Amino acid sequence: MPEIPIEKFDALAHFLNEAGIPFERNFSIKEYTSFRIGGTAEIFARPKNAQQAAVLQKSIFTDRIPHYYLGGGSNILVSDNPYAGVVIYYDAGEDFLILEQSADFLRVSIPASARAPLAGKRISALGYTGMEFLTTIPGYIGGAVIQNAGCYGQELCDITESVEFCLNGEVITIPKEEADFSYRSSRFKTETESLITSLTVRLSRGDESQIRSRIEDYKQRRLNSQPRNRRSAGSVFKNPHSSVSEKKAWQLIDQCGLRGTVAGDAEISSEHCNFIVNRGKATSQDVYSLICLIEETVYSQTGIRLEREVVLLGDF
């Protein structure tokens, strides 16, 4: 990455002040990641709405300043080294907006900065079904859109009506069909310059007792299958396509004898070996070394190349 003159960051800081967009300099990112690992960002900016996000986006594009859009931090590993760029943390709150409601269905707009589990619980409590699975998925709605988050046979695309995002300094809304959703992916997975600002979903009326029952069932299944009280980024790797392997990623990792392997204070979880956990004082390099070990070992023993779900930010 080419070195950016500090004057550019000073100029951006002045611009942010003038535009009324909250920001901080040399800000530690780690508290905004589920691993609780990572270094600092030269600028950490917090646009409060889509218009502020678009104005900021246009400025950094014009000045060609390195940047990263940070959501809930649940699928990211941040380098221990300082990030010489701008981390943009969209901070529009968690309040959803009911667009249309009837006895049969609900249309609701959810900010990208809303926590997915909380949004799932709050909207499900209105008596409409379709978001129960989100109550067990970590991270924010924006990240859920990018990943087309899913579990227990459901995916976000099943309930999506439209997505709002910023691109090239403009606020754009597209219907579900243009989002190119697929397994754990969407157009936003490769179109990384798009900053998601909100999601509109359409839900059907459901039986409230059945909705509560599903939420409790999903919660228990999650608790029984994943590490408890450990810092992690969720599943490190995608499950291979069925045409490549009938085994899930965790089964391949387990088959290769990697369950419980430790590097520094990071561990391939003994509870769910597609998770890497921070046992307390792990560094990003500890985690990265285990990611590489898994990739190399699984490929050498099975011929299968696992694809990462975890995103890396900074130098490794």
C-alpha positions as CSV (number, residue, x, y, z in Angstrom):
1,M,0.0,0.0,0.0
2,P,1.5,3.4,-1.0
3,E,2.3,5.7,1.9
4,I,-0.3,8.5,2.2
5,P,1.1,12.0,3.2
6,I,-0.1,13.0,6.6
7,E,-1.3,16.3,5.1
8,K,-4.1,14.3,3.3
9,F,-5.4,13.0,6.6
10,D,-5.1,16.5,8.1
11,A,-7.2,17.9,5.2
12,L,-9.8,15.1,5.6
13,A,-10.0,15.8,9.4
14,H,-10.7,19.5,8.6
15,F,-13.4,18.4,6.0
16,L,-15.0,16.1,8.6
17,N,-15.2,18.9,11.1
18,E,-16.8,21.2,8.5
19,A,-19.3,18.6,7.5
20,G,-20.2,17.8,11.1
21,I,-19.3,14.1,10.7
22,P,-17.9,12.7,14.0
23,F,-14.4,11.2,13.8
24,E,-11.3,10.4,15.9
25,R,-7.6,10.2,15.0
26,N,-5.2,7.3,15.7
27,F,-8.2,5.3,17.0
28,S,-7.9,1.8,18.4
29,I,-10.1,-0.5,16.3
30,K,-10.0,-3.7,18.5
31,E,-13.0,-2.8,20.7
32,Y,-15.1,-2.7,17.5
33,T,-14.2,-6.3,16.6
34,S,-15.5,-9.6,18.0
35,F,-11.9,-10.9,18.4
36,R,-11.0,-7.8,20.4
37,I,-7.7,-7.8,18.5
38,G,-6.1,-5.2,16.3
39,G,-4.2,-1.9,15.9
40,T,-5.2,1.7,15.2
41,A,-6.7,3.6,12.3
42,E,-5.4,6.9,11.2
43,I,-9.0,8.2,11.1
44,F,-12.1,6.5,12.4
45,A,-15.2,8.3,11.0
46,R,-18.8,7.8,12.1
47,P,-21.3,9.1,9.5
48,K,-24.8,9.2,11.1
49,N,-27.0,8.9,8.0
50,A,-26.8,8.0,4.3
51,Q,-26.2,11.6,3.2
52,Q,-23.2,12.0,5.5
53,A,-21.9,8.7,4.3
54,A,-22.2,9.7,0.7
55,V,-20.4,13.0,1.3
56,L,-17.6,11.3,3.1
57,Q,-17.3,8.6,0.4
58,K,-17.0,11.2,-2.3
59,S,-14.2,13.0,-0.5
60,I,-12.1,9.9,0.1
61,F,-12.7,8.7,-3.5
62,T,-11.5,12.1,-4.8
63,D,-8.4,12.1,-2.7
64,R,-7.7,8.4,-3.2
65,I,-7.4,7.7,0.5
66,P,-7.3,4.0,1.6
67,H,-10.5,3.1,3.5
68,Y,-12.5,0.3,5.0
69,Y,-16.2,0.0,5.8
70,L,-16.5,-1.5,9.3
71,G,-19.8,-3.0,10.5
72,G,-20.3,-5.2,13.6
73,G,-16.7,-6.5,13.4
74,S,-17.9,-10.1,13.7
75,N,-16.1,-11.4,10.6
76,I,-12.9,-9.4,10.5
77,L,-9.3,-9.8,11.7
78,V,-7.5,-6.5,12.1
79,S,-3.7,-6.4,11.9
80,D,-1.7,-5.6,15.0
81,N,0.0,-2.9,12.8
82,P,-1.5,0.6,12.4
83,Y,-3.9,1.0,9.4
84,A,-2.8,4.0,7.3
85,G,-6.3,4.8,6.1
86,V,-9.8,5.7,7.1
87,V,-12.1,3.3,8.8
88,I,-15.8,4.2,8.2
89,Y,-18.2,3.0,10.9
90,Y,-21.7,3.7,9.7
91,D,-23.5,4.8,12.9
92,A,-27.2,5.4,12.1
93,G,-28.5,3.6,15.2
94,E,-30.8,0.6,15.6
95,D,-34.3,2.0,15.2
96,F,-36.2,0.4,12.3
97,L,-39.0,2.1,10.3
98,I,-42.3,0.4,9.5
99,L,-43.1,1.3,5.9
100,E,-46.3,-0.8,5.6
101,Q,-48.2,-3.0,8.0
102,S,-51.3,-5.1,7.6
103,A,-52.9,-8.2,9.1
104,D,-51.0,-10.3,6.6
105,F,-47.6,-8.7,6.1
106,L,-45.0,-6.2,7.3
107,R,-42.5,-4.0,5.3
108,V,-39.8,-2.5,7.4
109,S,-36.6,-0.6,6.8
110,I,-33.7,-1.5,9.0
111,P,-30.5,0.6,9.3
112,A,-27.3,-1.2,8.3
113,S,-25.9,-0.3,11.8
114,A,-28.5,-2.3,13.6
115,R,-27.3,-5.4,15.4
116,A,-28.8,-8.4,13.5
117,P,-29.8,-10.4,16.6
118,L,-31.5,-7.4,18.2
119,A,-33.3,-6.5,15.0
120,G,-34.4,-10.1,14.6
121,K,-35.8,-10.2,18.1
122,R,-37.6,-6.8,18.0
123,I,-39.2,-7.3,14.7
124,S,-40.2,-10.9,15.4
125,A,-41.9,-9.6,18.6
126,L,-44.4,-7.8,16.3
127,G,-45.8,-11.1,15.3
128,Y,-44.3,-11.4,11.8
129,T,-42.2,-14.4,10.8
130,G,-39.0,-14.6,8.7
131,M,-36.4,-13.0,10.9
132,E,-36.2,-15.6,13.7
133,F,-32.9,-17.0,12.3
134,L,-31.2,-13.6,12.5
135,T,-31.5,-13.7,16.3
136,T,-28.5,-16.1,16.4
137,I,-26.3,-14.4,13.8
138,P,-23.6,-12.0,15.2
139,G,-22.8,-8.7,13.6
140,Y,-24.8,-5.9,12.0
141,I,-27.4,-5.8,9.3
142,G,-25.0,-4.3,6.7
143,G,-22.6,-7.2,7.1
144,A,-25.5,-9.7,7.0
145,V,-26.5,-8.2,3.6
146,I,-22.9,-8.5,2.2
147,Q,-22.6,-12.1,3.4
148,N,-26.3,-13.1,2.7
149,A,-26.3,-14.3,6.2
150,G,-28.1,-17.5,6.9
151,C,-28.6,-20.6,9.1
152,Y,-31.1,-23.4,9.8
153,G,-32.2,-23.4,6.2
154,Q,-32.9,-19.7,5.9
155,E,-31.0,-16.8,4.3
156,L,-31.4,-13.0,4.4
157,C,-32.3,-13.0,0.7
158,D,-35.5,-14.9,1.5
159,I,-37.0,-11.8,3.2
160,T,-35.2,-9.0,1.4
161,E,-37.2,-6.5,-0.7
162,S,-34.5,-3.9,-1.4
163,V,-31.1,-2.6,-0.3
164,E,-30.0,1.0,0.0
165,F,-26.3,1.9,-0.3
166,C,-23.8,4.7,-1.2
167,L,-21.6,4.5,-4.3
168,N,-19.5,7.2,-5.8
169,G,-21.0,9.7,-3.4
170,E,-24.6,8.9,-4.3
171,V,-27.3,7.1,-2.4
172,I,-28.8,4.3,-4.4
173,T,-31.6,1.8,-3.8
174,I,-31.9,-1.5,-5.7
175,P,-34.4,-4.4,-5.6
176,K,-33.5,-7.8,-4.2
177,E,-33.1,-9.2,-7.8
178,E,-30.2,-6.8,-8.5
179,A,-28.3,-7.7,-5.3
180,D,-27.1,-11.0,-6.8
181,F,-27.5,-13.0,-3.6
182,S,-26.0,-16.5,-3.5
183,Y,-24.6,-18.7,-0.7
184,R,-22.9,-16.5,1.8
185,S,-22.4,-13.8,-0.9
186,S,-23.9,-10.9,-2.8
187,R,-22.8,-8.3,-5.3
188,F,-21.4,-6.3,-2.4
189,K,-18.9,-9.0,-1.6
190,T,-16.9,-8.0,-4.7
191,E,-18.2,-4.4,-5.1
192,T,-16.4,-3.3,-2.0
193,E,-16.8,0.4,-2.7
194,S,-20.5,0.1,-2.0
195,L,-21.4,1.2,1.6
196,I,-24.7,-0.4,2.7
197,T,-26.9,2.0,4.6
198,S,-30.2,0.2,5.0
199,L,-32.2,-3.0,4.2
200,T,-36.0,-3.3,3.5
201,V,-37.6,-6.6,4.3
202,R,-41.1,-8.0,3.8
203,L,-42.4,-10.5,6.3
204,S,-45.6,-12.5,6.6
205,R,-47.8,-12.7,9.7
206,G,-47.0,-15.6,11.9
207,D,-48.2,-17.4,15.0
208,E,-46.5,-15.6,17.9
209,S,-46.1,-18.7,20.0
210,Q,-44.4,-20.5,17.1
211,I,-42.1,-17.5,16.5
212,R,-41.0,-17.5,20.1
213,S,-40.5,-21.3,20.0
214,R,-38.3,-21.1,16.9
215,I,-36.2,-18.3,18.4
216,E,-35.6,-20.4,21.6
217,D,-34.9,-23.5,19.5
218,Y,-32.3,-21.7,17.4
219,K,-30.7,-20.1,20.5
220,Q,-30.3,-23.5,22.2
221,R,-28.9,-25.1,19.0
222,R,-26.4,-22.3,18.7
223,L,-25.3,-22.6,22.4
224,N,-24.9,-26.3,22.0
225,S,-22.7,-26.1,18.9
226,Q,-20.4,-23.1,19.3
227,P,-17.8,-21.9,21.8
228,R,-19.1,-20.0,24.8
229,N,-17.6,-16.9,26.4
230,R,-14.7,-16.9,23.9
231,R,-13.8,-14.1,21.5
232,S,-14.1,-15.2,17.9
233,A,-15.2,-14.1,14.5
234,G,-17.6,-16.9,13.9
235,S,-17.0,-19.4,11.1
236,V,-13.6,-18.8,9.7
237,F,-14.3,-20.7,6.4
238,K,-17.2,-21.3,4.2
239,N,-18.5,-24.8,3.8
240,P,-17.3,-26.3,0.4
241,H,-19.9,-26.6,-2.3
242,S,-21.5,-30.0,-2.3
243,S,-19.9,-30.8,-5.7
244,V,-16.5,-30.4,-4.1
245,S,-17.1,-32.2,-0.8
246,E,-20.1,-33.5,1.2
247,K,-18.3,-32.6,4.4
248,K,-18.6,-29.3,6.1
249,A,-15.5,-27.1,6.7
250,W,-15.4,-28.0,10.4
251,Q,-15.5,-31.7,9.5
252,L,-12.5,-31.3,7.2
253,I,-10.6,-29.4,9.8
254,D,-11.4,-32.0,12.4
255,Q,-10.4,-34.8,10.0
256,C,-7.0,-33.2,9.6
257,G,-6.4,-33.4,13.4
258,L,-6.4,-29.6,14.0
259,R,-9.1,-29.4,16.7
260,G,-7.6,-27.6,19.7
261,T,-4.4,-26.5,18.0
262,V,-2.9,-23.4,19.6
263,A,-0.7,-20.6,18.4
264,G,0.2,-18.0,21.0
265,D,-3.0,-17.3,22.8
266,A,-5.2,-18.2,19.9
267,E,-6.8,-21.7,19.5
268,I,-8.7,-23.7,16.9
269,S,-11.7,-24.2,19.1
270,S,-12.1,-27.7,20.6
271,E,-15.8,-27.0,20.7
272,H,-16.3,-26.1,17.1
273,C,-13.1,-26.3,15.0
274,N,-14.3,-23.9,12.2
275,F,-13.9,-21.2,15.0
276,I,-10.6,-19.7,16.1
277,V,-10.9,-18.2,19.5
278,N,-9.0,-15.6,21.4
279,R,-8.2,-17.1,24.8
280,G,-7.4,-13.7,26.3
281,K,-4.2,-12.2,24.9
282,A,-4.0,-13.4,21.3
283,T,-2.5,-11.2,18.6
284,S,-3.8,-10.9,15.1
285,Q,-0.7,-12.7,14.0
286,D,-1.5,-15.7,16.3
287,V,-5.0,-16.0,14.6
288,Y,-3.6,-15.5,11.1
289,S,-1.0,-18.3,11.6
290,L,-3.8,-20.7,12.5
291,I,-5.9,-19.6,9.5
292,C,-2.9,-20.3,7.2
293,L,-2.2,-23.6,9.0
294,I,-5.8,-24.8,8.4
295,E,-5.7,-23.8,4.7
296,E,-2.4,-25.5,4.1
297,T,-3.2,-28.7,6.1
298,V,-6.6,-29.2,4.7
299,Y,-5.4,-28.7,1.1
300,S,-2.4,-31.0,1.6
301,Q,-4.4,-33.8,3.1
302,T,-7.7,-33.5,1.1
303,G,-6.9,-31.5,-2.0
304,I,-9.7,-29.0,-1.0
305,R,-9.0,-25.3,-0.8
306,L,-11.2,-23.8,1.9
307,E,-12.5,-20.3,1.2
308,R,-12.3,-17.7,4.0
309,E,-15.3,-16.0,5.5
310,V,-13.1,-13.9,7.8
311,V,-11.9,-10.7,6.2
312,L,-8.3,-9.3,6.8
313,L,-7.7,-5.6,7.3
314,G,-4.1,-4.3,7.3
315,D,-0.7,-5.8,6.8
316,F,0.0,-9.4,7.8
